[in-house]
Amino acid sequence: MINKPLVLTYLYLFIYILLSSGVILYNKWVLSPKYFNFPFPITLTMIHMAFSGLVAFFLIRVFKVVAPVKMTFEIYATCVIPISAFFASSLWFGNTAYLHISVAFIQMLKALMPVATFFMGVMCGTDKPRCDVFLNMVLVSVGVVISSYGEIHFNIVGTVYQVTGIVAEALRLVLTQVLLQKKGLTLNPITSLYYIAPCSSVFLFVPWCLLEKPGMAVSQIQFNFWIFFSNALCALALNLSIFLVIGRTGAVTIRVAGVLKDWILIALSTVVFPESTITGLNIIGYAIALCGVVMYNYIKVKDGRTSQLPTDIIPERITKDWKLEKKSLDLFTPNSSNDTNGGSSGGNFNGSESNDEEAPLLSSRLLHIGRPQLSNHTA
């Protein structure tokens, strides 16, 4: 007999992988001078922001699909605005990289996301330095260096843009963990778009005026409404698929799906964009980096499950040590005891979750805001 819930779960995962890969390839096609030739990533990002923010407004305020959170001016000014600034920066730099380097190489560079998040978390006090995690980060970094060395069309400008975008995203994740969790605020991908997308658009408006507006005024731009509408619709559909996947799967499942999606996307990019050549050194380096990412994910999932074990099934001595450690942590990081172990409850935000990075424009980044809720489900 067919297990309908299981089939539905795999269907959602398939749609999620399909959309996340499709959005990246579609964005690359639109931005690339060799194809649609719309080399204005900030403009494209602002179009996506405006469209998704508008749809999120209707879903929350008109159709009441999800309920809005209690948002005060203080929370918006001290939390949403700084997070939106780093969010906009990560989108800006990440999308600009598509003008200079291939989709496959960008995916390989994105393996550095856990490294950046871990070190930013340690610097900001949201994560503790650990030898096992540090060794995984070294493994990931070595793999990315090997992959970069094997890149035939290596471009320093595109690489710097992508790495800068990764650092900005890591700062956003840590800032989300530090600021929003203190307010006990829970945001899913839709409410995140509702509050963050408009503010991020404002931040993007300044670099748009300085960098892209003059070029758009003198160049002949082909503006096809259906291209931009369908592109924005795909990004929005990706957000909705994330919303569905979060509700039906666990942390392990979403991490495995992310790894599978990366390999699929690298393979597809060489078919869709023939100029995107992959060398044996690329594959070896990325495989090494991916081993580090998988090991890191395993450590975080194992820590998350350990933190959720009832204290009555833990030996008495371990329980006492755990309670003493928790008490000590509470004195220094009163709202992040769960996050440092990869789990969370309520409105906590886990900056240590693996970065999916599937939609370089607006949606992939927002996944992290809703993703900590995954720890409350089983895969």
C-alpha positions as CSV (number, residue, x, y, z in Angstrom):
1,M,0.0,0.0,0.0
2,I,1.3,3.4,-0.9
3,N,2.2,5.7,2.0
4,K,0.6,8.9,0.8
5,P,2.3,11.2,3.4
6,L,5.7,9.9,2.5
7,V,5.0,10.3,-1.3
8,L,3.8,13.9,-0.6
9,T,7.0,14.6,1.3
10,Y,9.2,13.4,-1.5
11,L,7.1,15.3,-4.0
12,Y,7.7,18.5,-2.0
13,L,11.4,17.8,-1.8
14,F,11.5,17.2,-5.6
15,I,9.7,20.5,-6.3
16,Y,12.0,22.2,-3.9
17,I,15.2,20.9,-5.6
18,L,13.7,21.6,-9.1
19,L,12.8,25.2,-8.2
20,S,16.0,26.0,-6.3
21,S,18.1,24.7,-9.2
22,G,15.8,26.3,-11.8
23,V,15.9,29.7,-10.2
24,I,19.7,29.9,-10.1
25,L,19.9,28.8,-13.8
26,Y,17.2,31.2,-14.8
27,N,18.9,34.1,-13.0
28,K,22.2,33.3,-14.6
29,W,20.5,33.2,-18.0
30,V,18.9,36.6,-17.5
31,L,22.0,38.3,-16.2
32,S,24.6,36.8,-18.6
33,P,25.7,39.0,-21.4
34,K,25.9,35.9,-23.6
35,Y,22.2,35.1,-23.3
36,F,19.3,37.5,-22.3
37,N,21.9,40.2,-21.6
38,F,20.5,42.1,-18.7
39,P,23.7,42.8,-16.7
40,F,22.0,44.6,-13.9
41,P,21.8,42.3,-10.9
42,I,20.7,45.0,-8.4
43,T,17.8,45.9,-10.7
44,L,16.8,42.3,-11.0
45,T,17.0,41.8,-7.3
46,M,14.8,44.9,-6.6
47,I,12.2,43.5,-9.1
48,H,12.1,40.3,-7.1
49,M,11.9,42.1,-3.8
50,A,9.0,44.3,-4.9
51,F,7.1,41.3,-6.4
52,S,7.6,39.0,-3.4
53,G,7.0,41.7,-0.9
54,L,3.7,42.6,-2.6
55,V,2.6,38.9,-2.7
56,A,3.6,38.5,0.9
57,F,1.5,41.5,1.8
58,F,-1.6,40.0,0.1
59,L,-0.9,36.5,1.7
60,I,-0.7,38.0,5.2
61,R,-3.0,41.0,5.2
62,V,-5.6,40.1,2.6
63,F,-5.9,36.4,2.4
64,K,-4.7,35.7,6.0
65,V,-2.7,32.6,4.9
66,V,-0.2,33.2,7.7
67,A,-0.5,35.5,10.7
68,P,1.7,38.6,11.1
69,V,4.0,38.7,14.1
70,K,3.9,41.4,16.8
71,M,6.3,44.0,15.3
72,T,7.1,47.1,17.2
73,F,9.0,50.1,15.9
74,E,11.9,49.3,18.3
75,I,12.2,45.7,17.0
76,Y,12.0,46.9,13.4
77,A,14.6,49.6,13.9
78,T,17.1,47.5,16.0
79,C,16.6,44.1,14.4
80,V,14.9,44.2,10.9
81,I,16.8,47.1,9.5
82,P,20.4,45.9,10.3
83,I,19.5,42.4,9.2
84,S,18.0,43.8,6.0
85,A,21.2,45.7,5.3
86,F,23.4,42.6,5.4
87,F,20.7,40.7,3.5
88,A,20.8,43.3,0.7
89,S,24.6,43.3,0.7
90,S,24.7,39.5,0.4
91,L,22.3,39.6,-2.5
92,W,24.1,42.4,-4.2
93,F,27.6,40.8,-4.1
94,G,26.3,37.3,-4.7
95,N,24.3,38.2,-7.8
96,T,27.0,40.3,-9.3
97,A,29.3,37.3,-9.2
98,Y,27.1,35.7,-11.9
99,L,28.4,38.2,-14.4
100,H,31.9,37.0,-14.0
101,I,32.1,33.3,-13.0
102,S,30.1,30.1,-13.8
103,V,27.2,28.6,-11.9
104,A,29.3,25.5,-11.1
105,F,32.2,27.4,-9.7
106,I,29.8,29.6,-7.6
107,Q,28.2,26.5,-6.1
108,M,31.7,25.3,-5.2
109,L,32.6,28.6,-3.5
110,K,29.3,28.4,-1.6
111,A,30.7,25.4,0.3
112,L,32.6,28.1,2.3
113,M,29.3,29.2,3.9
114,P,29.6,27.0,7.0
115,V,33.1,28.2,7.5
116,A,32.2,31.9,7.4
117,T,29.1,31.3,9.6
118,F,31.2,29.3,12.2
119,F,33.9,31.9,12.5
120,M,31.5,34.8,12.6
121,G,29.5,32.9,15.3
122,V,32.7,32.4,17.4
123,M,33.7,36.1,17.0
124,C,30.2,37.3,18.0
125,G,29.9,34.7,20.9
126,T,26.9,32.8,19.4
127,D,29.0,29.7,18.9
128,K,31.8,28.0,20.9
129,P,35.2,27.1,19.3
130,R,35.4,23.3,18.9
131,C,38.3,21.3,17.6
132,D,36.1,18.8,15.6
133,V,34.2,21.7,13.9
134,F,37.4,23.6,13.3
135,L,39.0,20.6,11.5
136,N,35.9,20.3,9.3
137,M,36.2,23.9,8.4
138,V,39.9,23.4,7.5
139,L,38.8,20.5,5.3
140,V,36.2,22.6,3.5
141,S,38.6,25.4,3.0
142,V,41.3,23.1,1.5
143,G,38.7,21.6,-0.8
144,V,37.6,25.0,-2.1
145,V,41.2,26.1,-2.6
146,I,41.8,23.0,-4.7
147,S,38.6,23.5,-6.6
148,S,39.6,27.2,-7.3
149,Y,43.0,26.1,-8.5
150,G,41.4,23.8,-11.0
151,E,39.0,26.4,-12.3
152,I,39.8,27.0,-16.0
153,H,38.0,30.4,-16.2
154,F,39.0,31.7,-12.9
155,N,38.1,35.3,-12.4
156,I,39.4,37.2,-9.3
157,V,36.6,39.9,-9.5
158,G,33.8,37.3,-9.5
159,T,35.5,35.3,-6.8
160,V,35.9,38.3,-4.6
161,Y,32.2,39.3,-5.2
162,Q,31.0,35.8,-4.2
163,V,33.2,35.5,-1.1
164,T,32.2,38.9,0.0
165,G,28.5,37.9,-0.4
166,I,29.1,34.8,1.7
167,V,30.7,36.9,4.5
168,A,27.8,39.3,4.4
169,E,25.3,36.4,4.6
170,A,27.2,34.9,7.5
171,L,27.0,38.2,9.3
172,R,23.3,38.3,8.6
173,L,22.8,34.9,10.1
174,V,24.7,35.7,13.2
175,L,22.9,39.0,13.5
176,T,19.6,37.3,13.2
177,Q,20.6,34.9,15.9
178,V,21.8,37.6,18.2
179,L,19.1,40.2,17.7
180,L,15.8,38.5,16.9
181,Q,16.1,35.6,19.4
182,K,16.4,38.1,22.2
183,K,13.0,39.5,21.2
184,G,11.5,36.0,21.0
185,L,10.4,36.7,17.4
186,T,9.5,33.8,15.1
187,L,9.5,34.4,11.3
188,N,8.8,32.0,8.6
189,P,9.9,32.6,4.9
190,I,6.6,34.4,4.1
191,T,6.6,36.8,7.1
192,S,10.3,37.3,6.5
193,L,9.6,38.5,3.0
194,Y,6.9,40.7,4.4
195,Y,9.1,42.6,6.8
196,I,12.6,42.3,5.2
197,A,12.1,42.6,1.5
198,P,10.8,46.2,1.5
199,C,13.6,47.3,3.8
200,S,16.2,45.5,1.7
201,S,14.9,47.2,-1.4
202,V,15.5,50.6,0.2
203,F,19.1,49.7,0.9
204,L,19.6,48.4,-2.6
205,F,18.2,51.7,-4.0
206,V,21.4,53.6,-3.1
207,P,23.9,51.3,-5.0
208,W,21.4,51.1,-7.8
209,C,21.4,54.9,-8.3
210,L,25.1,55.0,-8.2
211,L,26.1,51.9,-10.2
212,E,23.3,50.8,-12.5
213,K,21.0,53.7,-13.1
214,P,23.5,55.7,-15.2
215,G,24.3,52.6,-17.3
216,M,20.6,51.8,-17.9
217,A,20.0,55.3,-19.1
218,V,22.6,55.1,-21.9
219,S,22.3,51.4,-22.9
220,Q,19.6,49.8,-25.0
221,I,17.9,47.5,-22.5
222,Q,15.6,44.7,-23.7
223,F,12.8,44.6,-21.1
224,N,10.5,41.6,-21.6
225,F,7.7,41.7,-19.1
226,W,7.0,38.0,-19.2
227,I,10.7,37.1,-18.7
228,F,10.9,39.2,-15.5
229,F,7.5,38.2,-14.3
230,S,8.1,34.5,-14.7
231,N,11.6,34.9,-13.1
232,A,10.1,36.6,-10.1
233,L,7.3,34.0,-9.9
234,C,9.8,31.2,-9.8
235,A,11.6,32.8,-6.9
236,L,8.3,33.3,-5.1
237,A,7.3,29.6,-5.8
238,L,10.6,28.6,-4.3
239,N,9.8,30.4,-1.1
240,L,6.4,28.7,-1.0
241,S,8.1,25.3,-1.5
242,I,10.5,26.1,1.3
243,F,7.4,26.8,3.5
244,L,6.0,23.4,2.6
245,V,9.2,21.5,3.1
246,I,9.9,23.1,6.5
247,G,6.5,21.8,7.7
248,R,7.0,18.2,6.5
249,T,10.7,17.3,6.8
250,G,13.4,17.4,9.4
251,A,16.9,18.9,9.6
252,V,18.6,15.7,8.2
253,T,16.3,15.5,5.2
254,I,16.7,19.2,4.2
255,R,20.5,18.9,4.5
256,V,20.7,15.8,2.4
257,A,18.4,17.4,-0.2
258,G,20.7,20.5,-0.2
259,V,23.7,18.3,-0.9
260,L,21.9,16.4,-3.7
261,K,20.7,19.7,-5.2
262,D,24.2,21.1,-5.4
263,W,25.5,18.1,-7.4
264,I,22.5,18.2,-9.7
265,L,22.9,22.0,-10.2
266,I,26.6,21.7,-11.1
267,A,25.8,19.0,-13.6
268,L,22.9,20.9,-15.1
269,S,24.9,24.1,-15.4
270,T,27.4,22.4,-17.7
271,V,24.5,21.3,-20.0
272,V,22.6,24.6,-20.0
273,F,25.7,26.8,-20.2
274,P,28.3,24.9,-22.4
275,E,31.0,27.4,-21.7
276,S,30.9,26.3,-18.0
277,T,33.7,23.7,-18.1
278,I,34.3,21.5,-15.1
279,T,37.8,19.9,-14.6
280,G,38.8,16.9,-12.7
281,L,40.5,19.1,-10.1
282,N,37.2,21.0,-9.7
283,I,35.4,17.8,-8.8
284,I,38.1,16.5,-6.5
285,G,38.3,19.8,-4.6
286,Y,34.5,20.1,-4.3
287,A,34.2,16.5,-3.2
288,I,36.7,17.2,-0.4
289,A,34.9,20.4,0.6
290,L,31.6,18.6,0.5
291,C,32.9,15.9,2.8
292,G,33.7,18.6,5.4
293,V,30.2,20.1,4.9
294,V,28.6,16.7,5.4
295,M,30.6,16.0,8.5
296,Y,29.8,19.4,9.9
297,N,26.1,18.8,9.2
298,Y,26.3,15.4,11.0
299,I,27.9,17.0,14.1
300,K,25.2,19.7,14.2
301,V,22.3,17.3,13.8
302,K,23.8,14.9,16.4
303,D,24.3,17.8,18.8
304,G,20.7,18.9,18.2
305,R,19.3,15.5,18.9
306,T,21.4,15.2,22.1
307,S,20.1,18.5,23.3
308,Q,16.6,17.3,22.9
309,L,17.0,14.1,24.9
310,P,14.9,14.0,28.2
311,T,17.2,14.4,31.2
312,D,15.7,11.3,32.9
313,I,17.3,9.0,30.3
314,I,20.8,10.6,30.7
315,P,23.1,9.2,33.4
316,E,23.0,11.2,36.6
317,R,26.6,12.4,36.3
318,I,26.1,13.6,32.7
319,T,22.9,15.3,33.7
320,K,24.6,17.2,36.4
321,D,27.4,18.2,34.1
322,W,25.0,19.3,31.5
323,K,22.9,21.3,33.9
324,L,26.1,23.0,35.2
325,E,27.2,23.8,31.7
326,K,23.8,25.1,30.8
327,K,23.7,27.3,33.8
328,S,27.1,28.6,32.9
329,L,26.0,29.3,29.3
330,D,22.9,31.1,30.6
331,L,25.1,33.5,32.5
332,F,26.8,34.6,29.3
333,T,24.4,33.9,26.4
334,P,21.0,33.8,28.0
335,N,19.0,33.1,24.8
336,S,21.3,31.0,22.7
337,S,21.9,27.7,24.6
338,N,19.9,25.7,22.1
339,D,21.3,27.4,19.0
340,T,24.9,26.5,19.8
341,N,23.9,22.9,19.6
342,G,22.1,23.2,16.3
343,G,18.6,22.9,17.8
344,S,16.1,25.5,18.8
345,S,12.7,26.1,20.1
346,G,10.1,28.8,19.6
347,G,11.6,31.9,18.2
348,N,15.3,31.0,18.4
349,F,17.4,31.3,15.2
350,N,20.2,29.0,14.3
351,G,22.9,30.6,12.4
352,S,24.8,27.3,12.3
353,E,22.4,25.6,9.9
354,S,23.9,24.7,6.6
355,N,23.4,27.2,4.0
356,D,21.3,26.0,1.1
357,E,22.0,29.0,-1.1
358,E,19.6,27.8,-3.7
359,A,18.1,31.2,-4.8
360,P,20.8,33.9,-5.1
361,L,18.3,36.6,-5.3
362,L,15.8,36.7,-2.5
363,S,14.6,33.3,-1.3
364,S,17.6,31.2,-0.4
365,R,18.8,33.6,2.2
366,L,15.4,33.7,4.0
367,L,15.3,30.0,4.4
368,H,17.6,30.3,7.4
369,I,15.0,32.3,9.3
370,G,12.4,29.6,9.1
371,R,14.8,26.7,9.1
372,P,15.5,26.5,12.9
373,Q,12.0,25.2,13.2
374,L,13.1,22.0,11.5
375,S,14.8,20.7,14.6
376,N,11.3,20.2,16.1
377,H,10.4,17.6,13.4
378,T,11.8,14.2,12.6
379,A,13.1,13.5,9.1
